[in-house]
Amino acid sequence: MTLRTAWKALAVLGAAALGAVASGGDALAQKTRVTVYTAMENDQLGPYKQAFEADNPTIEIVWVRDSTGVVTARFLAEKDNPRADVVWGLAASSMALFDAQGLLEPYTPPAAKDLKPIFRSGKNPDSWIGMDAFLAVVCFNTAEAAKANAPKPATWNDLTNAAYKGKVVMPHPASSGTGYLTIAAWLQLMGEEKGWQFMDKLHDNIAVYTHSGSAPCVQAARGERLIGIGFDMRGASEKTKGAPIDLVVPKEGIGWEMEATGVVKGSKVMDAAKKVADWSATKKANELYGKYYAIVAHPEVKAAPPNYPVEGEAAMVKNDLNWMATNRERILAEWSKRYEGKAAPKN
């Protein structure tokens, strides 16, 4: 091969390489970015994004993640100029609140027909679609209890025992979905007057109200607190890691909520936003949810996480999500007036 021929060959190869790069760049540039507001745990975001984008290679998910209360407040503050395209993984009571204010696009994903009825908004078309349910359980550190000679609680009222003074932690209801579902369940279960009386007594035993639904069970698992009222799956996870905790399901029943997905009205990438909603309702998506939650929307997906309390689903109290939504502001204002003094500092 002459030097001239070699240079020609290199030129052809270089042009081909540049063409490939340009082609790849064009493909990347053609991706539609969908902004998704969520309160899902950080360790879930990567797997969900990867699975969705594998099935929808022309769409890129951009997460905006915070706790339930923060995401809810942010979304409502932006209602006149929405910045999200989809809400995927937020408490259904928050979604019901958004729907009441006309902020969600009515839309039923095709796969929603296969889901448990309780995981649908009840409208036609739906305003949101449920994904999974999460509960509030009592994480009880047996090792710390033995040191303090403290009894194991069996009911919610047991948590007012003076033996637990300064040793109980639970989530702040304005910051955490787990926190709000917990106090909403007490008010529905006991009635409002008795529910507030119970919370007044419990407040005497509270060390701090955390801004995370997972933190109470984590703190109980570490022995930092005797009792944490918190997110069921985090409690099961900590016990599986070897923490000396029991997950107690109080006899009166336990509060619950579900995570849900909805399309934001006015999204500038509506077609792509609906594809996210479509995928979120599929059996494949529910199989992913089942890696993090014991109770999911698809009836054929049977999640069985280790150390999860078998009585959990049966103990779920009757829960009016619309009541939770419409009374949220009033309840949180009253709660803050009474108990804000023990809230953890915000980061």
DRENDO-1510 file (C-alpha; in Angstrom, 1 decimal, always signed):
<recs>
REC; n; res; u; v; w
REC; 1; MET; +0.0; +0.0; +0.0 .
REC; 2; THR; +1.4; +3.4; -1.0 .
REC; 3; LEU; +1.5; +6.3; +1.5 .
REC; 4; ARG; -1.2; +8.1; -0.6 .
REC; 5; THR; -3.5; +5.0; -0.4 .
REC; 6; ALA; -2.9; +4.7; +3.3 .
REC; 7; TRP; -3.9; +8.3; +3.9 .
REC; 8; LYS; -7.0; +7.8; +1.8 .
REC; 9; ALA; -8.0; +4.8; +3.9 .
REC; 10; LEU; -7.4; +6.7; +7.1 .
REC; 11; ALA; -9.6; +9.5; +5.8 .
REC; 12; VAL; -12.4; +7.2; +5.0 .
REC; 13; LEU; -12.2; +5.5; +8.4 .
REC; 14; GLY; -12.1; +9.0; +10.1 .
REC; 15; ALA; -15.2; +10.1; +8.2 .
REC; 16; ALA; -17.0; +6.9; +9.2 .
REC; 17; ALA; -16.1; +7.4; +12.8 .
REC; 18; LEU; -17.2; +11.0; +12.8 .
REC; 19; GLY; -20.5; +9.9; +11.1 .
REC; 20; ALA; -21.1; +7.3; +13.8 .
REC; 21; VAL; -20.4; +9.9; +16.6 .
REC; 22; ALA; -22.7; +12.4; +14.9 .
REC; 23; SER; -25.4; +9.7; +14.5 .
REC; 24; GLY; -25.1; +8.8; +18.1 .
REC; 25; GLY; -25.3; +12.5; +19.1 .
REC; 26; ASP; -28.4; +12.9; +17.0 .
REC; 27; ALA; -30.0; +9.9; +18.7 .
REC; 28; LEU; -29.1; +11.3; +22.1 .
REC; 29; ALA; -30.4; +14.7; +21.1 .
REC; 30; GLN; -33.7; +13.2; +20.1 .
REC; 31; LYS; -34.4; +11.8; +23.6 .
REC; 32; THR; -37.3; +13.4; +25.3 .
REC; 33; ARG; -36.6; +14.5; +28.8 .
REC; 34; VAL; -39.4; +13.9; +31.3 .
REC; 35; THR; -39.2; +15.6; +34.6 .
REC; 36; VAL; -40.6; +13.2; +37.3 .
REC; 37; TYR; -41.4; +14.4; +40.9 .
REC; 38; THR; -41.1; +11.5; +43.4 .
REC; 39; ALA; -40.8; +10.7; +47.0 .
REC; 40; MET; -39.5; +7.2; +46.4 .
REC; 41; GLU; -36.5; +6.0; +48.3 .
REC; 42; ASN; -33.2; +6.9; +46.7 .
REC; 43; ASP; -32.1; +3.3; +46.2 .
REC; 44; GLN; -35.2; +2.7; +44.0 .
REC; 45; LEU; -34.6; +5.5; +41.5 .
REC; 46; GLY; -31.7; +3.9; +39.6 .
REC; 47; PRO; -33.4; +0.6; +39.0 .
REC; 48; TYR; -36.7; +2.2; +37.9 .
REC; 49; LYS; -35.1; +4.6; +35.6 .
REC; 50; GLN; -32.9; +1.9; +34.0 .
REC; 51; ALA; -35.9; -0.5; +33.5 .
REC; 52; PHE; -38.1; +2.2; +32.0 .
REC; 53; GLU; -35.5; +3.6; +29.7 .
REC; 54; ALA; -34.6; +0.1; +28.4 .
REC; 55; ASP; -38.1; -0.3; +27.2 .
REC; 56; ASN; -38.4; +3.4; +26.1 .
REC; 57; PRO; -35.0; +4.3; +24.6 .
REC; 58; THR; -36.2; +7.6; +23.2 .
REC; 59; ILE; -37.2; +9.0; +26.7 .
REC; 60; GLU; -35.0; +10.1; +29.5 .
REC; 61; ILE; -36.3; +10.3; +33.1 .
REC; 62; VAL; -35.0; +13.3; +35.2 .
REC; 63; TRP; -35.9; +12.7; +38.8 .
REC; 64; VAL; -36.7; +15.4; +41.3 .
REC; 65; ARG; -36.8; +13.6; +44.6 .
REC; 66; ASP; -37.6; +14.7; +48.2 .
REC; 67; SER; -39.8; +13.6; +51.1 .
REC; 68; THR; -43.6; +13.4; +50.6 .
REC; 69; GLY; -44.4; +16.6; +52.4 .
REC; 70; VAL; -41.7; +18.6; +50.5 .
REC; 71; VAL; -42.7; +17.3; +47.1 .
REC; 72; THR; -46.4; +17.9; +47.8 .
REC; 73; ALA; -45.7; +21.5; +48.9 .
REC; 74; ARG; -43.5; +22.2; +46.0 .
REC; 75; PHE; -45.9; +20.8; +43.4 .
REC; 76; LEU; -48.8; +22.9; +44.9 .
REC; 77; ALA; -46.5; +26.0; +44.9 .
REC; 78; GLU; -45.8; +25.5; +41.2 .
REC; 79; LYS; -49.5; +24.9; +40.2 .
REC; 80; ASP; -49.7; +28.1; +38.1 .
REC; 81; ASN; -46.5; +27.1; +36.2 .
REC; 82; PRO; -45.9; +23.3; +36.6 .
REC; 83; ARG; -42.3; +22.1; +36.3 .
REC; 84; ALA; -43.1; +18.4; +36.5 .
REC; 85; ASP; -44.4; +16.3; +33.7 .
REC; 86; VAL; -45.2; +13.2; +35.8 .
REC; 87; VAL; -45.6; +12.5; +39.5 .
REC; 88; TRP; -44.4; +8.9; +40.0 .
REC; 89; GLY; -44.2; +7.5; +43.5 .
REC; 90; LEU; -46.0; +10.0; +45.8 .
REC; 91; ALA; -48.7; +9.3; +48.4 .
REC; 92; ALA; -52.2; +8.8; +46.9 .
REC; 93; SER; -53.6; +11.3; +49.4 .
REC; 94; SER; -51.3; +14.0; +47.9 .
REC; 95; MET; -52.4; +12.9; +44.4 .
REC; 96; ALA; -56.1; +13.2; +45.4 .
REC; 97; LEU; -55.3; +16.7; +46.6 .
REC; 98; PHE; -53.7; +17.6; +43.3 .
REC; 99; ASP; -56.7; +16.1; +41.5 .
REC; 100; ALA; -59.1; +18.2; +43.5 .
REC; 101; GLN; -57.3; +21.3; +42.3 .
REC; 102; GLY; -57.4; +20.2; +38.7 .
REC; 103; LEU; -53.6; +19.7; +38.4 .
REC; 104; LEU; -53.6; +16.1; +37.0 .
REC; 105; GLU; -54.4; +15.0; +33.4 .
REC; 106; PRO; -57.3; +12.5; +33.4 .
REC; 107; TYR; -55.7; +9.4; +31.9 .
REC; 108; THR; -56.0; +5.6; +32.4 .
REC; 109; PRO; -52.9; +3.5; +31.3 .
REC; 110; PRO; -53.9; +0.4; +29.3 .
REC; 111; ALA; -52.4; -2.0; +31.9 .
REC; 112; ALA; -54.5; -0.4; +34.8 .
REC; 113; LYS; -57.4; -2.7; +33.9 .
REC; 114; ASP; -55.4; -5.6; +35.4 .
REC; 115; LEU; -54.7; -4.0; +38.8 .
REC; 116; LYS; -56.5; -4.4; +42.1 .
REC; 117; PRO; -59.5; -2.0; +42.2 .
REC; 118; ILE; -58.2; -0.3; +45.4 .
REC; 119; PHE; -55.2; +0.8; +43.5 .
REC; 120; ARG; -57.3; +3.0; +41.1 .
REC; 121; SER; -58.5; +6.5; +41.6 .
REC; 122; GLY; -62.1; +5.4; +41.0 .
REC; 123; LYS; -62.6; +7.9; +38.2 .
REC; 124; ASN; -63.1; +7.3; +34.5 .
REC; 125; PRO; -60.6; +8.1; +33.1 .
REC; 126; ASP; -58.4; +7.8; +36.2 .
REC; 127; SER; -56.7; +10.8; +37.8 .
REC; 128; TRP; -53.9; +8.6; +39.3 .
REC; 129; ILE; -53.0; +4.9; +39.4 .
REC; 130; GLY; -51.6; +3.2; +42.6 .
REC; 131; MET; -48.4; +1.2; +42.7 .
REC; 132; ASP; -47.8; -0.2; +46.1 .
REC; 133; ALA; -49.0; +0.2; +49.7 .
REC; 134; PHE; -46.9; +1.2; +52.7 .
REC; 135; LEU; -47.8; +0.9; +56.3 .
REC; 136; ALA; -46.8; +2.3; +59.7 .
REC; 137; VAL; -45.5; -0.3; +62.1 .
REC; 138; VAL; -43.8; -0.2; +65.5 .
REC; 139; CYS; -40.1; -1.1; +65.5 .
REC; 140; PHE; -39.2; -2.3; +69.0 .
REC; 141; ASN; -35.6; -2.8; +70.0 .
REC; 142; THR; -35.6; -5.9; +72.2 .
REC; 143; ALA; -32.0; -5.5; +73.3 .
REC; 144; GLU; -32.6; -2.0; +74.7 .
REC; 145; ALA; -35.9; -3.1; +76.2 .
REC; 146; ALA; -34.2; -5.8; +78.1 .
REC; 147; LYS; -31.7; -3.3; +79.5 .
REC; 148; ALA; -34.4; -0.9; +80.6 .
REC; 149; ASN; -36.8; -3.7; +81.7 .
REC; 150; ALA; -39.4; -2.1; +79.4 .
REC; 151; PRO; -42.5; -4.1; +78.2 .
REC; 152; LYS; -43.2; -4.9; +74.6 .
REC; 153; PRO; -46.2; -2.9; +73.3 .
REC; 154; ALA; -49.2; -4.6; +71.8 .
REC; 155; THR; -51.5; -1.6; +71.2 .
REC; 156; TRP; -51.2; +2.0; +70.2 .
REC; 157; ASN; -52.3; +3.1; +73.7 .
REC; 158; ASP; -49.4; +1.0; +75.1 .
REC; 159; LEU; -47.0; +3.6; +73.6 .
REC; 160; THR; -48.2; +6.1; +76.2 .
REC; 161; ASN; -46.6; +4.0; +79.0 .
REC; 162; ALA; -44.3; +6.1; +81.2 .
REC; 163; ALA; -41.6; +3.4; +80.7 .
REC; 164; TYR; -41.1; +4.8; +77.2 .
REC; 165; LYS; -40.6; +8.5; +78.2 .
REC; 166; GLY; -38.2; +10.1; +75.8 .
REC; 167; LYS; -37.6; +6.8; +74.0 .
REC; 168; VAL; -40.1; +7.0; +71.1 .
REC; 169; VAL; -39.5; +8.5; +67.7 .
REC; 170; MET; -41.9; +8.9; +64.8 .
REC; 171; PRO; -42.0; +10.9; +61.5 .
REC; 172; HIS; -43.1; +14.5; +61.2 .
REC; 173; PRO; -46.4; +14.3; +59.3 .
REC; 174; ALA; -45.8; +17.5; +57.3 .
REC; 175; SER; -42.5; +16.1; +56.0 .
REC; 176; SER; -43.2; +12.4; +55.8 .
REC; 177; GLY; -45.9; +10.4; +54.1 .
REC; 178; THR; -45.5; +7.7; +56.7 .
REC; 179; GLY; -45.9; +10.3; +59.4 .
REC; 180; TYR; -49.1; +11.7; +57.9 .
REC; 181; LEU; -50.7; +8.3; +57.3 .
REC; 182; THR; -50.0; +7.4; +60.9 .
REC; 183; ILE; -51.8; +10.4; +62.5 .
REC; 184; ALA; -54.6; +10.3; +59.9 .
REC; 185; ALA; -55.2; +6.6; +60.8 .
REC; 186; TRP; -55.3; +7.5; +64.5 .
REC; 187; LEU; -57.9; +10.2; +63.9 .
REC; 188; GLN; -60.0; +7.9; +61.8 .
REC; 189; LEU; -59.7; +4.9; +64.0 .
REC; 190; MET; -60.2; +6.6; +67.4 .
REC; 191; GLY; -62.3; +9.6; +66.3 .
REC; 192; GLU; -60.8; +13.1; +66.3 .
REC; 193; GLU; -61.3; +14.1; +69.9 .
REC; 194; LYS; -59.8; +10.8; +71.3 .
REC; 195; GLY; -57.2; +10.8; +68.6 .
REC; 196; TRP; -55.8; +14.2; +69.7 .
REC; 197; GLN; -56.0; +13.1; +73.3 .
REC; 198; PHE; -53.9; +10.0; +72.5 .
REC; 199; MET; -51.3; +12.1; +70.6 .
REC; 200; ASP; -51.1; +14.5; +73.5 .
REC; 201; LYS; -50.1; +11.6; +75.8 .
REC; 202; LEU; -47.8; +10.1; +73.2 .
REC; 203; HIS; -46.0; +13.4; +72.8 .
REC; 204; ASP; -44.8; +13.1; +76.4 .
REC; 205; ASN; -42.8; +10.0; +75.3 .
REC; 206; ILE; -41.6; +11.4; +72.0 .
REC; 207; ALA; -37.9; +12.2; +71.8 .
REC; 208; VAL; -38.0; +13.7; +68.3 .
REC; 209; TYR; -40.2; +13.9; +65.2 .
REC; 210; THR; -37.9; +13.0; +62.2 .
REC; 211; HIS; -38.3; +14.4; +58.7 .
REC; 212; SER; -38.0; +10.9; +57.2 .
REC; 213; GLY; -40.4; +7.9; +57.3 .
REC; 214; SER; -37.4; +5.5; +57.4 .
REC; 215; ALA; -35.4; +7.2; +60.1 .
REC; 216; PRO; -37.5; +6.0; +63.1 .
REC; 217; CYS; -37.0; +2.2; +62.4 .
REC; 218; VAL; -33.3; +2.9; +61.5 .
REC; 219; GLN; -32.8; +4.6; +64.9 .
REC; 220; ALA; -34.5; +1.9; +66.7 .
REC; 221; ALA; -32.5; -0.7; +64.9 .
REC; 222; ARG; -29.2; +1.0; +65.9 .
REC; 223; GLY; -30.3; +1.2; +69.5 .
REC; 224; GLU; -30.5; +5.0; +69.5 .
REC; 225; ARG; -34.2; +4.8; +70.4 .
REC; 226; LEU; -36.2; +2.1; +72.1 .
REC; 227; ILE; -39.2; +2.5; +69.7 .
REC; 228; GLY; -39.6; +3.8; +66.2 .
REC; 229; ILE; -43.0; +4.3; +64.6 .
REC; 230; GLY; -42.1; +4.1; +60.9 .
REC; 231; PHE; -42.0; +2.7; +57.4 .
REC; 232; ASP; -42.8; -1.0; +57.4 .
REC; 233; MET; -40.3; -2.1; +54.7 .
REC; 234; ARG; -37.5; -0.3; +56.4 .
REC; 235; GLY; -38.2; -2.1; +59.6 .
REC; 236; ALA; -38.2; -5.4; +57.8 .
REC; 237; SER; -35.0; -4.5; +56.0 .
REC; 238; GLU; -33.2; -3.5; +59.3 .
REC; 239; LYS; -34.3; -6.8; +61.0 .
REC; 240; THR; -33.1; -8.8; +58.0 .
REC; 241; LYS; -29.7; -7.1; +58.4 .
REC; 242; GLY; -29.6; -8.5; +61.9 .
REC; 243; ALA; -30.9; -5.6; +64.1 .
REC; 244; PRO; -32.5; -6.7; +67.4 .
REC; 245; ILE; -35.9; -5.4; +66.6 .
REC; 246; ASP; -39.4; -6.8; +66.5 .
REC; 247; LEU; -42.0; -5.4; +64.1 .
REC; 248; VAL; -45.2; -4.9; +66.1 .
REC; 249; VAL; -48.6; -4.5; +64.4 .
REC; 250; PRO; -50.8; -2.9; +67.1 .
REC; 251; LYS; -54.1; -4.7; +67.7 .
REC; 252; GLU; -56.3; -1.7; +66.9 .
REC; 253; GLY; -55.0; -1.8; +63.3 .
REC; 254; ILE; -52.5; +0.2; +61.3 .
REC; 255; GLY; -52.5; +3.2; +59.0 .
REC; 256; TRP; -51.5; +2.8; +55.4 .
REC; 257; GLU; -51.1; +4.7; +52.2 .
REC; 258; MET; -50.2; +3.9; +48.7 .
REC; 259; GLU; -47.7; +5.4; +46.2 .
REC; 260; ALA; -49.3; +6.5; +43.0 .
REC; 261; THR; -48.5; +7.8; +39.5 .
REC; 262; GLY; -50.2; +10.6; +37.7 .
REC; 263; VAL; -49.6; +12.8; +34.6 .
REC; 264; VAL; -49.3; +16.5; +35.1 .
REC; 265; LYS; -51.9; +18.6; +33.3 .
REC; 266; GLY; -50.2; +21.0; +30.8 .
REC; 267; SER; -47.0; +18.9; +30.4 .
REC; 268; LYS; -45.2; +20.1; +27.3 .
REC; 269; VAL; -44.1; +16.5; +26.6 .
REC; 270; MET; -47.5; +14.9; +27.1 .
REC; 271; ASP; -47.0; +11.8; +24.9 .
REC; 272; ALA; -43.8; +10.9; +26.7 .
REC; 273; ALA; -45.3; +11.6; +30.1 .
REC; 274; LYS; -48.2; +9.2; +29.3 .
REC; 275; LYS; -45.6; +6.5; +28.3 .
REC; 276; VAL; -44.1; +6.8; +31.8 .
REC; 277; ALA; -47.6; +6.4; +33.3 .
REC; 278; ASP; -48.3; +3.4; +31.0 .
REC; 279; TRP; -45.1; +1.7; +32.1 .
REC; 280; SER; -45.7; +2.4; +35.8 .
REC; 281; ALA; -48.9; +0.3; +35.7 .
REC; 282; THR; -47.4; -2.8; +34.0 .
REC; 283; LYS; -46.8; -6.1; +35.6 .
REC; 284; LYS; -43.1; -5.6; +34.9 .
REC; 285; ALA; -43.1; -2.4; +36.9 .
REC; 286; ASN; -45.1; -4.1; +39.7 .
REC; 287; GLU; -42.4; -6.8; +39.9 .
REC; 288; LEU; -39.9; -4.1; +40.5 .
REC; 289; TYR; -42.2; -2.5; +43.2 .
REC; 290; GLY; -42.3; -5.9; +44.8 .
REC; 291; LYS; -38.6; -5.8; +45.5 .
REC; 292; TYR; -39.2; -2.9; +47.8 .
REC; 293; TYR; -42.8; -3.3; +49.0 .
REC; 294; ALA; -44.8; -6.3; +50.4 .
REC; 295; ILE; -48.1; -5.1; +48.9 .
REC; 296; VAL; -48.3; -4.1; +45.3 .
REC; 297; ALA; -51.1; -3.2; +42.8 .
REC; 298; HIS; -50.9; -6.2; +40.4 .
REC; 299; PRO; -52.6; -9.3; +41.9 .
REC; 300; GLU; -50.3; -11.7; +40.3 .
REC; 301; VAL; -47.2; -10.2; +41.8 .
REC; 302; LYS; -46.6; -11.9; +45.2 .
REC; 303; ALA; -43.9; -10.0; +47.1 .
REC; 304; ALA; -42.6; -11.9; +50.2 .
REC; 305; PRO; -39.9; -9.8; +51.8 .
REC; 306; PRO; -38.1; -11.6; +54.7 .
REC; 307; ASN; -39.1; -10.6; +58.2 .
REC; 308; TYR; -42.2; -8.8; +57.1 .
REC; 309; PRO; -45.1; -9.1; +59.5 .
REC; 310; VAL; -47.5; -11.6; +58.1 .
REC; 311; GLU; -50.5; -9.8; +59.6 .
REC; 312; GLY; -49.6; -6.5; +58.0 .
REC; 313; GLU; -52.1; -6.4; +55.1 .
REC; 314; ALA; -54.9; -7.8; +57.2 .
REC; 315; ALA; -54.4; -5.1; +59.8 .
REC; 316; MET; -54.8; -2.2; +57.5 .
REC; 317; VAL; -57.6; +0.1; +58.8 .
REC; 318; LYS; -60.4; +1.5; +56.7 .
REC; 319; ASN; -58.8; +4.5; +55.2 .
REC; 320; ASP; -60.5; +7.4; +53.4 .
REC; 321; LEU; -57.8; +8.8; +51.1 .
REC; 322; ASN; -60.1; +11.7; +50.0 .
REC; 323; TRP; -60.6; +12.6; +53.6 .
REC; 324; MET; -56.9; +12.5; +54.2 .
REC; 325; ALA; -56.4; +14.9; +51.2 .
REC; 326; THR; -59.2; +17.4; +52.0 .
REC; 327; ASN; -58.3; +17.6; +55.7 .
REC; 328; ARG; -54.6; +17.6; +55.3 .
REC; 329; GLU; -54.0; +21.3; +55.8 .
REC; 330; ARG; -56.3; +21.5; +58.8 .
REC; 331; ILE; -54.8; +18.4; +60.5 .
REC; 332; LEU; -51.2; +19.5; +59.9 .
REC; 333; ALA; -51.9; +23.0; +61.3 .
REC; 334; GLU; -53.4; +21.5; +64.5 .
REC; 335; TRP; -50.5; +19.0; +64.8 .
REC; 336; SER; -47.9; +21.7; +64.4 .
REC; 337; LYS; -49.6; +23.9; +67.0 .
REC; 338; ARG; -49.4; +21.1; +69.5 .
REC; 339; TYR; -46.2; +19.3; +68.8 .
REC; 340; GLU; -43.8; +21.2; +66.6 .
REC; 341; GLY; -41.5; +21.9; +69.5 .
REC; 342; LYS; -40.0; +18.4; +69.2 .
REC; 343; ALA; -39.4; +18.4; +65.5 .
REC; 344; ALA; -35.9; +17.6; +64.3 .
REC; 345; PRO; -33.9; +20.4; +62.8 .
REC; 346; LYS; -34.3; +20.5; +59.0 .
REC; 347; ASN; -31.1; +20.0; +57.0 .
</recs>
